[in-house]
Amino acid sequence: MGEFHEAVIIGGGPAGLTAGLYLMRAGIDALLLEKVILGGAPLNTWQIENYPGFPEGISGRELMNRFSAQAKAFGLKIKEFAQVEQVSMDKGLFTIKTDSDVYEAKGMIVATGTESVKLGIPGEDIFIGRGISYCATCDGMFFKNLDVAVIGGGDAAIEEGLSLANLVRKIYLIHRRDTLRAQKILQERAFKNPKFEFLWNKKPIEFKGKEQIESIVLEDTKDGSHSELKIDGVFVYAGSRPDVGFLGDLIEKDNGGFIITDEQLATKTRGIFAAGDVRKKTLRQVSTAVGDGALAAYELERFILETRT
């Protein structure tokens, strides 16, 4: 038998923290499990300018600190550094096994967000933590006054590149196409920033170095020619994917691995709801994660109240 709670939330980003806040306000005994530290993806965002109520913008870290403080103020129980390894169900009760503990619950909200996709090219695994990073907000300080490459063309790549521009000497933005996918306002800021140099129609095929990364071998996506770029660090933004293997066949997923839910955010298993970036949806923002967290908590509350005797 594991430690029992009426509800368990897996994931401590904006969706999970919002769900916890709503469940506590509803009088539901809830526990939140987070595999690292509270905050989720917004921790990697230097400045959030489109979250209502902050016209001057707010750092992702500060915003998530406020989320967690508010959830804790309502009494939400939180376990950080709790990696969920398996979820099973028997006779209407869920068993959640982490790397160190076992919990039982009547219902669950999965809000685990996404994780960075690796490029899968030679040298990548060797130089992770030795010049290769997937989070400029986390590691940018180690590259002060150095030359770095940012790989990608979406919002994350440009946002993180702009935050790096406050620290590094030069940024090589490497993109396999000749246009960016990022929001126009982010593109305009990057184009105006003198520290950016754009390397269009290029893709990395190998990372090279000795003790630390020293260069990237690039392939031209149009003519197939190769070149080598000397750099001191690399920040990779090749997309993201959900990590939901611990749920087994309790959920249904789309081709990208995202959880399929109905309009009430219910999964195929009664009692399991999904919220935030982990579920199949068209827009992944802090504001949509908050909405998901609130709705999932409301629906889980209804489900739990039906089971109370």
C-alpha positions as CSV (number, residue, x, y, z in Angstrom):
1,M,0.0,0.0,0.0
2,G,1.3,3.4,-0.9
3,E,0.6,6.9,0.6
4,F,-3.0,7.8,-0.4
5,H,-4.3,11.0,-1.8
6,E,-7.6,11.6,-3.5
7,A,-5.8,13.3,-6.4
8,V,-2.3,13.1,-7.8
9,I,-1.0,15.7,-10.2
10,I,2.1,14.7,-12.3
11,G,4.0,17.8,-13.4
12,G,4.8,21.1,-11.8
13,G,4.5,23.6,-14.6
14,P,1.7,26.2,-15.1
15,A,-0.9,23.5,-15.8
16,G,0.0,21.3,-12.9
17,L,0.3,24.2,-10.4
18,T,-3.0,25.7,-11.5
19,A,-4.7,22.3,-11.2
20,G,-3.3,22.0,-7.7
21,L,-4.5,25.4,-6.7
22,Y,-8.0,24.7,-7.9
23,L,-8.2,21.3,-6.3
24,M,-7.1,22.6,-2.9
25,R,-9.7,25.4,-3.1
26,A,-12.3,22.7,-3.7
27,G,-11.3,20.8,-0.7
28,I,-9.7,17.9,-2.5
29,D,-6.7,16.2,-1.0
30,A,-4.1,16.6,-3.7
31,L,-0.4,15.8,-4.1
32,L,1.8,17.2,-6.9
33,L,4.8,15.3,-8.2
34,E,7.5,17.1,-10.2
35,K,10.5,15.2,-11.6
36,V,12.9,18.2,-11.2
37,I,12.0,21.6,-9.9
38,L,8.7,23.5,-10.1
39,G,8.1,25.8,-13.0
40,G,8.2,23.7,-16.2
41,A,9.0,25.1,-19.6
42,P,8.5,28.8,-18.6
43,L,11.7,28.6,-16.5
44,N,13.6,28.6,-19.8
45,T,11.9,31.8,-21.0
46,W,13.8,35.0,-20.4
47,Q,10.8,37.3,-20.7
48,I,7.1,36.6,-21.1
49,E,5.2,39.4,-22.7
50,N,1.8,37.9,-23.6
51,Y,0.6,36.7,-20.2
52,P,-2.3,38.9,-19.2
53,G,-1.8,41.2,-16.2
54,F,1.9,42.0,-16.8
55,P,2.0,44.8,-19.4
56,E,5.7,45.3,-18.9
57,G,6.4,41.6,-19.2
58,I,7.8,39.2,-16.5
59,S,10.5,36.6,-16.5
60,G,9.4,33.0,-16.8
61,R,11.1,32.2,-13.5
62,E,9.5,35.0,-11.6
63,L,6.0,34.1,-13.0
64,M,6.4,30.4,-12.0
65,N,7.7,31.4,-8.6
66,R,4.4,33.3,-8.1
67,F,2.4,30.3,-9.3
68,S,4.1,27.9,-6.9
69,A,3.9,30.4,-4.0
70,Q,0.1,30.7,-4.5
71,A,-0.4,27.0,-4.8
72,K,1.6,26.4,-1.6
73,A,-0.4,29.1,0.2
74,F,-3.5,27.0,-0.4
75,G,-1.8,24.0,1.1
76,L,-0.9,22.0,-1.9
77,K,1.5,19.1,-1.1
78,I,4.5,19.0,-3.4
79,K,7.2,16.5,-4.0
80,E,10.1,17.7,-6.2
81,F,12.7,15.4,-7.7
82,A,10.1,12.7,-7.9
83,Q,10.4,10.9,-11.2
84,V,7.2,8.9,-12.0
85,E,8.2,5.5,-13.4
86,Q,4.9,3.7,-13.7
87,V,1.2,4.2,-13.3
88,S,-1.3,1.3,-12.9
89,M,-4.9,0.9,-12.0
90,D,-6.8,-1.8,-10.1
91,K,-10.4,-1.7,-8.9
92,G,-10.7,2.0,-9.5
93,L,-7.6,3.0,-7.6
94,F,-4.4,4.3,-9.3
95,T,-0.9,3.3,-8.1
96,I,1.8,5.8,-9.0
97,K,5.4,4.5,-8.6
98,T,8.2,7.0,-8.5
99,D,11.9,6.4,-8.2
100,S,11.7,6.4,-4.5
101,D,8.0,6.1,-3.3
102,V,4.6,4.7,-4.1
103,Y,1.3,6.7,-4.0
104,E,-2.3,5.8,-4.5
105,A,-5.1,8.0,-5.7
106,K,-8.7,8.0,-6.9
107,G,-7.8,10.3,-9.9
108,M,-4.9,11.9,-11.7
109,I,-4.0,14.9,-13.8
110,V,-1.1,14.4,-16.2
111,A,0.7,17.7,-16.8
112,T,4.2,16.7,-17.6
113,G,4.7,19.0,-20.6
114,T,7.4,18.2,-23.1
115,E,11.1,17.6,-23.2
116,S,13.7,18.7,-25.7
117,V,14.3,16.6,-28.8
118,K,18.0,15.7,-29.5
119,L,19.4,16.1,-32.9
120,G,20.8,12.5,-32.8
121,I,24.1,13.3,-34.6
122,P,27.7,12.3,-33.8
123,G,29.2,14.1,-30.9
124,E,25.9,15.3,-29.3
125,D,25.8,12.9,-26.4
126,I,29.5,13.3,-25.8
127,F,29.3,17.1,-25.4
128,I,26.1,17.5,-23.5
129,G,27.1,19.6,-20.5
130,R,30.5,20.2,-22.2
131,G,29.3,23.0,-24.5
132,I,26.0,21.6,-25.7
133,S,22.9,22.8,-23.9
134,Y,19.1,22.8,-24.4
135,C,18.4,25.7,-22.1
136,A,20.0,29.2,-22.5
137,T,18.3,30.5,-19.4
138,C,19.9,27.7,-17.4
139,D,23.4,27.7,-18.9
140,G,23.9,31.0,-20.7
141,M,26.0,32.5,-17.9
142,F,28.8,29.9,-18.7
143,F,29.3,31.5,-22.1
144,K,29.7,35.1,-21.2
145,N,31.7,37.0,-23.9
146,L,32.1,33.8,-26.0
147,D,30.8,32.8,-29.4
148,V,27.8,30.4,-29.5
149,A,25.5,28.8,-32.0
150,V,21.7,28.5,-31.7
151,I,20.1,25.7,-33.7
152,G,16.5,26.2,-34.7
153,G,14.1,28.7,-36.2
154,G,11.1,28.6,-33.9
155,D,10.0,30.7,-31.0
156,A,12.2,28.9,-28.5
157,A,15.3,29.3,-30.6
158,I,14.8,33.0,-31.1
159,E,13.6,33.8,-27.5
160,E,16.6,31.9,-26.1
161,G,18.9,33.6,-28.6
162,L,17.7,37.0,-27.5
163,S,18.4,36.2,-23.9
164,L,21.9,35.0,-24.8
165,A,22.6,38.2,-26.6
166,N,22.8,39.9,-23.2
167,L,25.8,37.7,-22.3
168,V,27.7,36.3,-25.3
169,R,29.9,38.0,-27.8
170,K,28.3,36.5,-31.0
171,I,25.4,34.3,-31.9
172,Y,25.3,32.1,-35.0
173,L,21.7,31.2,-35.7
174,I,21.7,28.0,-37.7
175,H,18.5,27.1,-39.6
176,R,17.8,24.4,-42.2
177,R,15.5,26.8,-44.1
178,D,15.8,30.3,-45.4
179,T,13.0,31.7,-43.3
180,L,12.2,31.5,-39.6
181,R,9.1,30.0,-38.0
182,A,9.1,32.2,-34.9
183,Q,6.6,35.0,-34.3
184,K,7.2,38.1,-36.4
185,I,7.9,40.3,-33.4
186,L,10.7,37.9,-32.2
187,Q,12.1,37.7,-35.7
188,E,12.3,41.5,-36.0
189,R,14.2,41.8,-32.7
190,A,16.7,39.1,-33.7
191,F,17.2,40.7,-37.2
192,K,17.9,44.1,-35.5
193,N,20.3,42.6,-32.9
194,P,24.0,43.1,-34.1
195,K,25.1,40.0,-32.2
196,F,23.2,37.7,-34.5
197,E,24.6,36.2,-37.7
198,F,22.1,34.0,-39.6
199,L,23.3,30.9,-41.4
200,W,20.5,29.9,-43.7
201,N,19.9,26.5,-45.3
202,K,22.4,24.8,-43.0
203,K,22.0,21.8,-40.8
204,P,24.5,20.4,-38.2
205,I,25.7,16.9,-39.0
206,E,28.5,16.5,-36.4
207,F,29.8,18.1,-33.2
208,K,33.6,18.1,-32.8
209,G,36.0,18.9,-30.0
210,K,38.4,17.4,-27.4
211,E,37.4,18.0,-23.8
212,Q,34.8,20.7,-24.8
213,I,32.9,21.3,-28.0
214,E,35.0,23.3,-30.5
215,S,33.2,23.2,-33.8
216,I,30.1,22.1,-35.7
217,V,30.2,20.5,-39.1
218,L,27.4,21.9,-41.2
219,E,25.8,20.6,-44.4
220,D,24.1,23.0,-46.9
221,T,20.6,21.8,-47.4
222,K,20.5,23.0,-51.0
223,D,23.8,21.8,-52.5
224,G,25.0,19.3,-49.9
225,S,28.4,21.1,-49.4
226,H,30.1,20.9,-46.0
227,S,31.6,23.6,-43.8
228,E,33.0,23.8,-40.3
229,L,32.0,26.5,-37.8
230,K,34.2,27.2,-34.8
231,I,32.2,28.0,-31.7
232,D,32.5,27.9,-27.9
233,G,29.0,26.6,-27.2
234,V,25.8,25.3,-28.8
235,F,22.1,25.7,-27.8
236,V,19.8,23.2,-29.5
237,Y,16.1,23.9,-30.1
238,A,15.0,21.1,-32.5
239,G,11.5,20.8,-31.1
240,S,9.9,19.0,-28.1
241,R,8.0,15.8,-27.4
242,P,5.9,14.5,-24.4
243,D,7.3,12.0,-22.0
244,V,4.3,9.8,-21.1
245,G,5.8,6.2,-21.4
246,F,5.0,5.7,-17.7
247,L,1.3,5.6,-18.5
248,G,1.5,2.5,-20.7
249,D,-1.9,1.8,-22.4
250,L,-3.9,3.8,-19.9
251,I,-4.0,6.7,-22.5
252,E,-4.4,7.1,-26.2
253,K,-1.7,9.1,-28.1
254,D,-1.5,10.8,-31.5
255,N,1.4,10.2,-33.9
256,G,3.5,12.7,-32.0
257,G,3.0,11.0,-28.7
258,F,0.7,13.7,-27.3
259,I,-2.2,12.6,-25.1
260,I,-5.6,12.6,-26.8
261,T,-8.4,14.0,-24.6
262,D,-12.0,15.0,-25.0
263,E,-13.3,18.5,-24.4
264,Q,-13.4,17.9,-20.7
265,L,-9.7,16.9,-20.9
266,A,-10.5,13.3,-20.0
267,T,-8.4,10.5,-21.4
268,K,-9.6,7.0,-22.4
269,T,-9.2,5.9,-18.8
270,R,-11.8,7.2,-16.4
271,G,-10.2,9.2,-13.7
272,I,-7.1,10.3,-15.7
273,F,-7.1,13.8,-17.2
274,A,-4.4,15.6,-19.1
275,A,-3.6,19.3,-19.1
276,G,-1.1,21.6,-20.8
277,D,1.6,20.9,-23.4
278,V,1.4,17.2,-22.9
279,R,-2.0,16.8,-24.6
280,K,-2.9,17.1,-28.3
281,K,-3.8,20.8,-28.9
282,T,-3.1,23.6,-31.3
283,L,-1.6,26.2,-29.1
284,R,1.0,25.7,-26.3
285,Q,1.3,28.8,-24.1
286,V,1.3,29.6,-20.4
287,S,-2.2,31.0,-20.8
288,T,-3.6,27.9,-22.4
289,A,-1.8,25.7,-19.9
290,V,-3.5,27.6,-17.1
291,G,-6.9,27.1,-18.7
292,D,-6.3,23.4,-19.1
293,G,-5.2,23.1,-15.4
294,A,-8.3,24.8,-14.2
295,L,-10.7,22.7,-16.4
296,A,-8.9,19.4,-15.6
297,A,-9.1,20.2,-11.8
298,Y,-12.8,21.0,-12.1
299,E,-13.5,17.8,-13.9
300,L,-11.4,15.7,-11.5
301,E,-13.1,17.3,-8.6
302,R,-16.5,16.2,-10.0
303,F,-15.2,12.7,-10.6
304,I,-13.8,12.4,-7.0
305,L,-17.0,13.8,-5.4
306,E,-18.9,11.1,-7.2
307,T,-16.7,8.4,-5.6
308,R,-16.8,9.7,-2.1
309,T,-19.0,7.6,0.3
